[in-house]
Amino acid sequence: MTEKSDQKPWKLLRSEPGPELPVFKVRYDWLENPRNASVLKAVVLDFPDWVSVAAITADNRIVTVRQYRFGVAHFTTELPAGLVHQGETHREAAERELWEETGYSSSDWVYLGWVEPNPAYQNNRLHQWLARDARKTHARQLDEGEDVVVETLLPQDIHRYLREGLLRHSLALLSLARVMPLWDAAGTQDALFREPLILDQE
């Protein structure tokens, strides 16, 4: 049950640019709360859009990457992912990130839709892609700041990683949940993958 609501959008009074950092820009917005007319200085992180790729090989393995993440100061297992560069589409970014990080490519792509990674502070979208019949076709091309190990995991391995706390990247988990019964740790060989859950075609 949802309580009756007459919520109104907050009124933007003014904006001011903040620091420009390597991956994103900071913006300060002063907004008026329609409930009580109080003014709040909000921080907006202006990110480019991102992509995440659930790449599945012909023998039903999921292509994952393991890398050291500075924010949590340890290694994480994730899906191939990255920024959409200026001038490229998110499909092109997905293809590029997959082969740059892993050396895999695919000719069978399905767009799964987009989500808002953290709408409390960020203004970008994460575009999620499924790459079917992914194959190792290229030498990897890592950025100077990357040190990535590629691992292809069976769905049973994904379930084990979940149980053991080895796979905690929220956006990778969301992308995986759109192509496999992720939370069914007792998944059977007959139901390892499912039709992609497509939420938005924009």
N, C-alpha and C positions, 0 to 999 in steps of 0.2 A: 504494500500500500504506500502511495506517495502522498505526502501532505500537500495541501493546496498552496500554490506559490504564485507570487506576482513579481518574481525577480526581474530586475532590469539590468541592462549592461552598464558597466562602470563608465563614467564619462572621462575621456582623456583630456586633461587640461594642458599639458605640454610634455615634450620629450627633450632629452639631452643626451648626446653621445657620451659613452664612457670609454674605457681603455679598449684598444684593438689588440687582441691577443692572437697567437699563431693560428688557432683553429676557429675562433669565433670573435664576434664583437660584443661589447657590453652596451646596453642602452638603459637609461633611466626614464621611466614614465611616471608622471604625477597623475593619479586618477582619483576621481571622486566616488566614494561609496554611495550608491543610490539609497541605501537603507538609512543612513544617518548623516550624509553630507560630509563625513570626515574625508580628509585627503591623505592618500598613501603614496609614498615614493616606492615604486616597484622596480625591481631589477629584471631586465629581459636579456637573455643570452641569444644573440642573433647567429644561429648556426646555419650552414648550408644543409640541404637535405642529405640523408644517409640512405644506404642500401644494405640489405642483408640477404644472403643467398643460401637457401637450403639446396645443396647440390647432392643428387643421388646417383650413384653409379649403376651400371648395368647389372651388377651382382648385389644390388640392394645395400650398398654401404653409403653412409653419410660422410661427406668431406668436411672435416673440421680443422681448425687451426688452434695451436697452443702458443701463447705468447705472454711475456711478462707485462703486467699492467701497473703503471706507476701509481694510480689512485689507490689501489688496494695492496700494492707492494708484494704481489705474488703472481704466479702463473695462472692463467685462466684458459679453459677450453671454450671455444666460440665457433660461430660460423664465419666464413669469409664475409667481410663487410667493410664499409668505408664511406668516404664522402662522395657526393655527386659534384664533380668539378664544373666550373663555369663553362657553359657552351655544350655540355653533353646531357643526354637524357638519362633518366634513372635506369633504363634498360641498358644503355651503353655503360653506365657506371657499374652495374651488376656484373656484366660480362668482363669488364676490365678488372674489377677487384677479384673475381674468381681466378682468372688466369695469372694475375700479378702475384697473388698470395699463395696460390696452390699449383699453378701450371695446368689446371683442369679447364675444359671448355665444354660447351654443349650447343646443340642445334635445336633443343626442345625446351623452350622457356615458357613459364606460366606466371603471370603477374598475380600475386596473392592479395594485393591491396596495400594500404598504408596505415600507420598509426602515428600518434603524437608521442614521442619518447618521454617527454617530461613537460607537460603544458604549464606547470606552475612557474617555470622559468624560461623554457626554451620555446622558440617559434618555428621549429623545423619539423619535417616529417621523416619517418623511416619507411622506405619503400621495400616491400618484401617480395622476393622472387624465388621461384622453384626452378631449378635446372635439372631436367631429367636426362638419364643416360649420359651423365658427365664422364668425360674421359681425360686422361693425362695426355696433353697435346703440346704443351709449351714448356720451355724453361721458365722458372719463376723469375719475377722481376721485383724484388723487394725494395722498399724505400730505405733511405739511409738510417732511419730511426726504427726499422723493423727487424726482428729476429724471430721468425715464425717456423714452427714445426708442424707439418701436415700429418694428420692421422685420419684414416678412413675407418669409421666405426659402424658395426652392425647395429640395428635397432636395439638388440639385447644389450649391447655395450652402452648405448645411450641411457637405457633404463638403469643399468648398474652405476653409471656415472652419477645419475640423479640420486640414487640411494646412498652413494658414498660421498655426496657433496662435492663432486669434481666438476659439475656443470651447473653453474649458478648465474651465468650471464642472462639477465632478464629478457633482453631483446632477442638473443639467440633462441631462448626457450620459447618465446612467443612465435617466432618463425617456424620452429620445429613443430609446435603444437598445431600448426595449420596443415601439416602434411602427414602426421603420424599420431596415433593415440598415446601421447607423451606420458600421461599420468597413469597409464595402465601398465604398471611394472610387471604384470604377469602376462603381457601381450604374447599372443601365440604366433607361430610362424605364418599362419594363414591370414593374420590381420596386422601385419607390421606397418603397412602404409595404407592410406585411404585417399579418396578423392580430395584434392586440395580444397581447403575451406577458403573460399574467395569472398572477401567482405566488401571490396570496393574496386571498381575498374577505372577510377579517375587517373 
